[in-house]
């Protein structure tokens, strides 16, 4: 039956006719009496726009514990992982560093901590000299 259908299609449309399994499925459906060519409605993700309220909710959640993962945030907000990730990285501007969401600009207390740590390291360098450099391990993000 399928070969006969293929031959008829080739007779009508010539060599430009391409045959795919979907065409055979459609032929069977039309033979059974289905007359609509529209797709059936299918369940899917509900569309949630990136709103100011959702951005504020995610911001509060990330600041409550900056070790939260995207999947934790998805469970908390109920929106998709892609939307959550887009809000965290593009709207809130938090890069993920060492499993911790870090704001790109430091808060005043963070600036003070960085200053104190730098002064402490400078004092150690004055006391220990080049020997301090041999014990420091460095690396890049790659």
Secondary structure, DSSP 4 states (H G I P E B T S, - for coil): -HHHHHHHHHHHHGGG----HHHHHHHHHHHTT----SPPP---PPP----HHHHHHHHHHHHH-TT--HHHHHHHH-S-HHHHHHIIIIIS-EEEETTEEEESS--HHHHHHHHHHHHHHHHHHHHHTTHHHHH-------
